[in-house]
Amino acid sequence: MRNIIKLNENWLFVKNCTDIAAREGINVTLPHTWNAEDGHDGGNDYFRGSCLYVKTLKKVELPDADCYYLEIRGANSSADVYLDGEKLAHHDGGYSTWRVDLTGRIGDESALAIVVDNVPNDTVYPQMADFTFYGGLYRDVNLIAVNKAHFDLDYYGGTGLKITPAVEGQDAKVEVEVYTTDLAEGQKLIYTIYDKEEKELQKIETTDKKVVFEIKDVHLWHGRRDPYLYCCEVEIAENGEILDNVCNRFGCRSFRIDPDNGFILNGEEYPLRGVSRHQDRLGVGNALLPEHHAEDIDLIMEVGATTIRLAHYQHDQYFYDLCDEKGLVIWAEIPYISKHMPGGRENTISQMKELVTQNYNHASICVWGLSNEISIGGSDDDLLENHRILNDLVHEMDKTRLTTIAAVSMCKMDDPYLQIPDVVSYNHYFGWYGGDTSMNGPWFDKFHETHPNIPIGISEYGCEALNWHTSDPKQGDYTEEYQAYYHEELIKQLFSRKYIWATHVWNMFDFGADARAEGGENGQNHKGLITMDRKYKKDAFYAYKAWLSDDPFVHLCGKRYIDRVEDVTKVTVYSNQPEVELFVNGVSIGKKTAEDHFFYFDVQNVGESTIVAKAGDLSDEGKIRKVAERNMDYVLKEVGAVLNWFDVVEVEGRYSLNDKISDIMKSKRGKLWFLSMGLQIKKKMNAGKKAARSGEKKSGGFDVDLKADGGLMEMMGGFTVLRLSSMMGMMNVNFTKEELLKLNKKLNRIRKPKNL
């Protein structure tokens, strides 16, 4: 029988080392990453290099078997495996399972060495993206001991078992195909189907490697409403002895994506409204334990999501299992992201083969993602050919699911690469990265009108929020209040358009992006509905819960915003109940109903008040306090910023760095000023490229050209100049304090039009 031995304990770890004979290091337990701290502390200086892991394998401690395979479930980004000094394997791609055949090579006491690196290169994805590429052996490492006759362990990390259910009326046909190694004459295959309670339903004994079961009155997998799973086990048997076995759960369901009616599950409209998920967390990086995955799925279930986009890479098998169990519809993708690399085609193909092979049996997965924002620099013939190859590959490997892409906002609606996948989604940040919130719905209406036969979704949207607060939220202020307002508006616009096949908030959790220097806490992307440590649910979390969850609740917003200067302050309550009553110091100030689940109250702000929101037997409580001056603890202070917004000199009726670019462009002199700034940016970018060519250290952050096409200009219009200068820092374009003050002085000389 098959034995799987975890090899997570007692690894020698040597940082910044490729010498497999080195023995001076520290003892670590897997999962492990060397970027658990520096991967999200800011500065874009987290360690990217090669590190050594060494473990002793003792033959006497291993079960007797004909064959042994080393199974590595995640080594980011590339790795080499050595046994007793001999190199056995190399693997590129940091998010999938892969195996190395150790048969006949393990001595009485053998040194297993794995050199892992996350060094920048131009052939392995990802290389440019807004998240940290944590290095390490950050998932389980196993030893699989099997009989000479066993289910295939060599093909792209798969299980050797492929289950394809097809629903036909009230019944289902389930095709089961296996891939075996060294199956001998006299050995047979025993296929068994079990129901959810592990009751045996059907059994087939044969030598055929493909069989078809018929399940009468099939119990469908129906998303969160009824995530019913069957199980299929296949055994290799000889003379009554089981030599090897594999098993997988599966679900029977049908689905399609309609350009007018969205996602259809088992013949019923089933709106996909959910979130995206990055796998890392504070102080842990990507080296997650099972309890971390379980906590994440529980939080996603609490918000009421019906779908998850698992960005931007293959996630842990345990998490896909949880998605099957909970009934979440999944978008799974490879990290073909941001920058198309002509030398990376083979890596996109191998990562896609691994993704599909290893995850084919998961009922939750309905779409395979080909790429994310890959056309940010425009589409060329090589990029288009790469997408056609991947699209054809997926359809050849899996005839039951659809393909999709996540296109960046600036990608024009007539871009030919939108015609390649089966369905399309866009990453839009109108209301955060330029534009305003009102632009979102109309943009989708225009796309739907232009391409009535292409299902359109939104794969990313969101804005950043930290523990900053205001009663007058504005785009770009990083307050919890603006994030709540933004999502209120987006919920109303997106959820009312049934043709949008899926919506995925960016992001469920704050995540590591070490190049980021925004919002006053560098090193993270703070667009999450929940903080990176999973300890605080931002108000926007409850806006979605009000729309998506059936679990009764009431939530009083602004609990972290106590000190307020205004005499009358706005208090917001989110609830999925029909009516909310608000009490101030025990006195009711009225009841309100709200079809949109967002309840707004005006509250007299005198002294210190206890605020209680009630909906039936449910209640939530907070406090507000009247103060004479704004509490500066609530005001954004950029860490390491050249200038903060409150340091900028403003002149009444004149422009400053705190004005939006769209407003500055309304003035003729403002346009000339902006053109001069653009020339400075271009000059700095050219200098940066020249430095990179001369061999200077190049950042692992963004490296895109600033193109003044209509889409980008429309996005940039919502930035203040100061915020744009901060964002440019992530593209290695940096302004000194003196340069910014000089730019501001010039703006102070330009009068604003009277209508501003």
N, C-alpha and C positions, 0 to 999 in steps of 0.2 A: 504493500500500500504506500501511497504517497505520504511523505513526511515534510512538513514545512517548519524549519527551525529559525526563529528570530535571531539575528546577529547584532542586535542593537547595543549590547553592553560591551564595555571595556575596549574602546578604540583609542589608540594613541593618535593625537591630533597635533600636527606641526604646521603652524601658519607660515605662509610665504615660502613654501618648500616644495621642490620637485625631486629631491633626492630620496629615492625609496628605501635607502639604507639608513636614513636618519632615524634616531631613536630618542631624541630629546624634545619632549613636548608635554602636553597635558592629556589626562584621561578624560574622554567625553562619552556620553551616552547619546545615541541617535534617538530621535531626529536632532540634527545639529546644523546651525548656520554660523558662520563667522561674522555675519552682519546683523546679529540680533540687536545690537545697540547702535552702531554707526550707520546702519541702513536707513534710519529715519530720524537722525538728529540734526540734519541740515548741513549745508556747506558743500554738497555734491562731492564729498571726499571719502565716501565709504570705500573700504578696501576691495579692490577688484584685482585678483591675482590667482595664483595656484597654491593649493594647500594639500597636505598629505594626511591620509587616514590609514592606519595600520592596525591589523588584528591578527592574532594567532589562531589558526585552525588546528585542532588536535583530532586526528582520525579516530581515536578511541572514544571521543565524545560524540561522534556522529553516528546516526543509525546506519545499519548495513543497507546498501543499495547498489544497484548497477551503475546509476548515473547521478551526478550532482550538478546542480545549476545554481549559480549565484544570481539572485534577483535583487536589482536596485530599483526602488520605486520612485526615486527622485534625486538626481545629482545635478546641481545647477552650476554652470551651463553645459560644460563638456567634462568628460572624465576618461581616464585610462586605468585599466585594471591589470595588476601584476600579481603573479603567484610565484613565490620563491625567486623573485627577480626577473621572471619571464613575462613579457608583456603579452596579454591574452586578448585584449579588446580595447576599442575606443568608441565612445558614443558622444554624439552632438545633439543637444536638446535637453533642457533642464527640467521638464515637467511630466515626463512619461516613464513608464516601467520598461526596463530592459534587462536582459539576462546574458550571462556568460557561462559557457559549458566548462565545468571544472573536472569532468569525468577523467579518471586516470591520472590526475595531476596532484591530488592532495596527498602529501606525505604524512608520516607519523606526526610531524609538527611543522606546519607550513605557515609562512608569512604572507598574508593577504594584504596588498597595498593598493589603495585607490587614490590617484591624484585627480583632484577636482579643481576646475578653474571657472571663474566668471570674468575672464579677461576680455576686453573689447576685441572684436574681430569683424570681418566683413562677410562671413559665410554662415553664421549661426544666429537665428532669431531668438529673442529680440535683442536689438542693439540700441535703438532709440525709442524711448517711450516714457510716459509720465508715471513711472513706478520704479521701485528699487529692484535690481536684479540680485537678490540675495544669493550668496554662494554657499555651497555645503552639501553634505549628505543629509538632506532635510526631511526625508521620509524613511520608512522602514527599509532595512536591508535584510534579506532572507537567504537561507540555503534550502533549496528544494531537492529532496532525495527521492528518486523514482526508479521503478523497474526499467529494464532495457526497453520493454514495450510500454510506451507512455503516450499521453496526449501531448501534442506538439508544444514545445517550450521555446522554439527558436524563431518563430515568425512574429516580429514586431511586438513582442511583449504580450501577445494574446494568450487566452486560456486554452485554445484548441477546440472551443465549443461555440457554435454559431446558431442562435435561435431566432427564427423568423416567423412570428405569428401573423396570420391574415384573417381578419374578421369577415365572415360570410353570413349575413343575416343574423340569426340567433346563435350561430355556431362559429367555430374558429378552426382553421387548419394551422398546425404548428409544424413548420419544417425545422428539423434539427440536423445539423451537419457537424461532423467532428473531423479533426485533423490529427493524425497519429504518427508516431515514430516507431519503426521496427515492430510493427504488428506481425506476429508469426502465425503460421498455419495451426489451426486448432484453437486459436484464441477468438473469443467472440465479444461483441459489444452489447451491453444491456442498457437500454434507454428506459427511464422511468419519469413519469410526470406526477407531481404531487400538487395538491391544492394548498391554500394558505395555511390550513391547519396541519399540514404535513401528512395528509391522508393520501395514500397511493391511489391514483386514478387509472393509469394505464401503464403497461410495460411491454416493451418489444425487445426480443433477443434475436440478434442477427449478426452477420458479418458486414452488412452494408454500412457505409460511412455517412449515409443520408437517409433519414426516415421522415415520415409525415404522420403526425397525430391528428385526430379529429376530436375536438372538445365540443360536445353538445351543450346547448344552453350555457354558453360561455359566460363567465363572470368578468365583465369588462373592467379594465383599469380606467378610471374616470376622474383623473386629476385629484384635487383635494377632496372632492365629494366622496370618492370611493377608490382609493389607490390599491386595488386588489392585485396581488401578485401570486402567480404560480411558481413552481420550481421544477427544473429539469436536471436530472442527474444521469450521467452516463459512466458506465464502468467497463473496464477491460477485464475479462474473466477467462480463466483457464482451469478446467477440471474443478470447478466450484470455488477456486481461489480468486479473490479480487486483486488484480495486479496494480491498477491505477484507477482513479476516479476524478471527475470534475463535475461541478454543479453550478448552476446559475439560476437566479430568479428571473422571471420575465412577466410582462403584462400584455394582455390582448387589448388593443385599442386601434381605432382608425382615426385619422385626422386629415384635415386639409386646411389650406390658408386661402381665404377668398378675398379678392381685392376690394369687395364692397362690405363684406360682413365679418372680416377678421378671421380669427382662429375658430375652427369647427372641430370639436372633439366628439367622436362617436355620433356624428350627425347633429349635434347640438352646438349652438353658439356658446363659446367658452372664452370670455375676454381674458387675454393675457395682460395682466397688470402687475408689474413686479419691480425687481431691483437687479442691479449688478453686484457681483461680489469679488473682491480681492481676498486672497487667502491669509494675508499676514496680520499680525497684531503686535501691539506695543510690547517691547522687551522680549519678544519671542521671535520676531521676524516671520519667516515662512516655516519654521520648524514646529508645526502644530501637532498636538496630541489629539486622540479621539475626542476627549471632552471639549476641546476647542471647537471642533467641527460640529459636535452635537449642540453646543451653545449657539453657534451661528445659525443652524437650521431652526432652532427653537425661536430665535428672535425674528427670523424671516417669516416663520409661521405666524408669530404673534401679530406682525404688521398686516397680515392678511394677503400677502403676495400669492399669486397663482403661477408665477414664472420667475426664473433666475437666469440672467446671462452670466455664465461662468467665465469671467474675463481674466486675463487675455491669453489664456494658456490652459493646458489640461490640468484639472484639479485632482485631488486625492480620490482614489477609488471609493473610499469609505463615504466621502461626501456625495458622490453619485448614488451610492446605495441608499443614503438617507433621503435623497430627492425622490428615488423610486418609492420608498416607503411612505413618504409624506404626500406624494401626488403632485409635485411641482414640475411644471413643464420647463425643460432646460434647453438653452442655447449653449452648445459646446464649441470651442474654437481653438485654433492654434495661434501662437504669438507672431503671426505675419503682420507686423504693425509699424505704422508711422513712416518708415523709410524703406523703400524697395531697394534691395541690394542685388545687383545682377549676379553676384557670386553666391547668392543664397537659395537659388531655386531648388537644388537637391535637398536642402534642409527643410524647406516647406513641404516637399513631397514626403520625406521620411517622417516628419512630425505629423502630417495628416494621416499617413498610413497607421502610425501608432495610435493616434486619437481614435480613429474609426475602429480599428481592430480590437483595441482594448475596451471600448465602450459600446460596441454594437448591441449588446444584449440589454442595455438599460432602457426600460420603458419610458423613463422620464425625458430622454433626449429626443427632440423632434426636429431640430435644425442643426446643421454643421456650419460654423462660421469660417469663411475663407480668409478674411483679413479684417483689419481695423485701421481706418484712417490712412490707408496705404497710399491714397492719391493726394495727400496733403501737398506734395510737390508737383502734382499733375500726373496724368496717365501717359505712358509711352508704350511702344509696341511690346517691349520685353515684359512690362508689368501686366499688360493685357494677356499676353500669351501664358504667363505664369498662372493667372487666374483661370484661364480656360483649361489648362492642364489640371489644376486642382479640382475644378468643378467637374470635369469628366472623370477624374479619379474617384471622387466621392460617389458619383452616380454609378460607377462601375462596382465599387465596393459595397454600396448600400442603396438598393433600389426602393427602399421604404421611406426614406427621409428626404428633406429638402435642404438646399444650400442657401446661405445668406451672406451678406457683408454688412459692415458698419462703415458707412461713408461719412466723411468729414463735411461740416457745413459748407465749406467753400467749394465742394465738388458740385459742378453744375448738373442740372437735371438731365442734360442731354449727353453726359459723359458716357462713352461706350461701355465702360466697365460696369455700369449699372444694369446693362442688358445680360450680363453673364450668369449671375445666380438666379435661383428660383424666386426668391423674395429679397427685399431690400429694407434696410433700416438706416437711419441717419443719426449722427451725433450732433445735436443742436444745443447751443447755450445762449440763445437769445434771452436777454435779461440778466446775463452774467458776463460772458465774454462779448460785450457789445450788444447792440440792438436793445430791444426791450421785450418784456414778457408777452406783450400783445402780438408779437410777430410770429409766435409758434404755430397757433392754429391755422392762420391764413397761409403759412408756408405749406403746410400739409395739404390744405385744400387745393392749392395750386399744383402740387405734385400729383395729387389724385386726379385732378382734371387733365393734366398733361399726359399722365401715364395711367389711364383707367384700368389697364390689365396687369399692372405691377403692384402686388401687395406692398404697402409701405408701413414701416414701423419706426419707432424712435428708440435707438439703442443706448443713447446716453443723453441725459439732461440733468442739471443740478447747479447748485451754487454752494460756496464755502461758508461755514459758520463756526465760530469759536465762542468763547465766553465773553463776547462783547455785546453791548445792549444799547438800544435807543428807542425813543417813542416816534422817531421820524426816520424809519429805515430807508436807505437808498442803495441802489445798485453799487456793488463794490465795497460796501462797508464791513463785510465779514460778520455782521451781527446775526444772532439767532433769530431776531425779528425779521430781518430781510429774507433769510432763508425760508422762514415760515410763509411770508407773503408770496415769495416766488413760487413755492410749491402749491399754495392755494390756487394761484392763477393757472399754473400748468395742469393741475388736476382737472380743473373745470374745462380747460381747452382740450386736453388730450382724451380724457375719459368720455367726453360727449361725442367723440368721433369714432363710431363703431368700426369704420373701415381701417383704422390703425390696428394692424394685426398684433402688435405687442408694444408695450411701453416698459422701459427699464431705467429706473432712477440710477443716476451715477452719484453716489454709490451707497450701498447699504451701510458700510463702515468706512470711517476715515482709514487711510492706508499710507504706507511708506512711499515717499517720493523725495529722495534725499536732495535732489536738485532744487526743490521748491523753497522759495523764500517769500511766503505770503501769509497774511493773516495774523502775524505775531507769534507763530510757533512754526519755525522752519523745519523742513524735512518731511512734512506730511501733506497729503491732499486732504482737505477738511470738508469735502462735499458729502461726507457720510451722514446718514440719518442717525447714526450712533457713533460715539467716539471710538478711537482705535483700540482702547483698552476694554471696550464693550461695557463700560460702567455707566454711561450717561446717554439716555435717549433724548435727542434734541426735539424741540416742539414739532418740527416737520414730520418726525416719525409718527406722531399721533394724528397729523392731518391725513396721512395715508391709512392709518388704522381706522379712522372714522369712515372712510369710504370703502375699505376692503374687508374689514373684519366683522364677523357676526357676533363676536364676544362683546357683550355690553360693557361700556366704559364711559367715563367722562374725564377729560384732562384740562386742567387750568394751565394756560400758557404763561410764560414769563416768570417762572418761579425763581430764576437766577437774577431777574431784573427787579430789584426791590426799591432802590433809591430813585425817585422820579421828581422832576422839577415842576411839571405842569400842574395846574389847579384841577383840571379834569383829565383823566388818563384813560386810554383805551385798554380794555381787558378782553382777551380772546379766549374762548373755550372751544375745544374740539370734542365731539361726541357722535356716536352712531345712534343715539337716542333721539326721539322726535322733539323733545322739549328740554330746555335747560333753565334753571333758576339760579340767580346769583345773589349771594348774601355778603354784605359788608358789615363787619363787626356784629354779626348775628341778625342784621336787618335785611330783608329781601328788597332788592331794588328792581325786581321784575323778572318775568319769564319771557323766553324767546323761543321761537321755532326757526329752523333753518334747513331748507331742502339741500343745501350744499354742505351741511354738517359743520359749518363754521359759524359760531355764535359770537357776536360782538356787543360789548357793553361799555357805556361811558360811566366812569366811576369818579366821584368827588374824591380828590386826593388831599386829605387833611390828617396831619399827624401820622400815626402808624395804624394801618388797617389790616385786619385779617379777612381775606377773601375766600369764600367757599362757593364752589360750583356744584350744584346738585342736579341729578337727572334720575328721578325716581328714588330708589334706595342707594344709588351710587353718588359718591362725592369726591371732590379733590380740593386741596387747600393750599394757599400761599399767602404771602404778605407783600404789601407795598408801604413805602414811607415817603412823606413829603420832605424834600430837601430844597435849600435855597439855591445851590449851585450843582451843576452836573457832577456826578461821581466819576472822576477820571479813571477809576479802575474799570469802568465799562467801555472806555474809549480805546480803539485799536492803537497799539504801539508796535510798529514793525521791528522785529529783532534784527539788529545789524543793518537797518535801513539807512541809506544816505540821508534821507529826509523823511519825516513823518508828515502827514497832511496838515497837522496843526502847527507845524514849523514853517509853513509856506506863507509868505507875505501876500495878503489879499488887499486889493484896492477897490472900493465901491465903484461899480459900473465898468470895471476893467476885468480882463481875463487873468487867470493864474494857472499854475500847474494843477490846481484842484478842479478845473473845469473839464467837461467832457470834450473829446475831440470833435464830436458831431456839432456841439455848440460853437466851438472855435471855428469850424469850417463854414459857419453861417456868415462870417465876416470876411470881406475880401482880404484885408490885412492878415486875418487869422489864417486863411488858406496859404498865403505866402509864408507865414511863420511856420506852418506845418510842413510845407515843402522843404524849408531849410532844415527842420529837424530830421526829416526823412533822409536828407543828404548826409547828415551827421551819423545817422544809424547805419546807412549803407557803407560809409567810410569805416566805421568801427567793425562792421561785419567783414568787410574785405581785409582789414588788418588782422582779424581773427583767423580768417582762412589762410592768409599768408603765414601767420605764426604756426598754424597746424601743419602746413606743407613743409615748414623748416624744421619740424620735429619737436616743437614745444608740446607740453602736456595738453591734451585735448579733453574737454569736459565730457562726462557721460550723459549730459542732459540734452536739451533740444539743440538742433543745429539745422534750422530751416531758413530758407530765404524769405525775406519780407516782400511779398508780391502785392502790388497795389491794384489787384483786380477788384471787381465790384463786390464779390462776396466777402473778401477780407476787409475791405474798407467799411462795409456795412457792419461787420462784427466789431471792428475797432472803434466805431463811432461811440459806443457806450463806455469806453474807457476814459478815465481822467488821464491827463498827461502823466501825472506822477505814477499812477498805477501801471500805465503802459511802460514807463521806464523801468519799473520793478520787474514786470513780466519779461522785458527784454533781457534782464539779467540772466534768465534761465536759458537764453540763446547765446550767452557769452558776450552780450553787448551791455557794457557797464558805463554808467555816467557817474562822474565825481560830484561831490557836493557843490563845488564851485561851478561846474557845468550846468547843474540843475538850477542853481540860483541865477545864473546868467540867463538861462532860458526863461525863468520866471520873470526876471526883470524886463525882458522884451515883451512878454505877455502883458505885464502890468501897464504897458504903454498903449495897448490896443483896446479901444472902446467896444463894449458889447452893444449889439443892435438893441434898440429900444424895446423890441418885443421879447427879449430874453429876460 
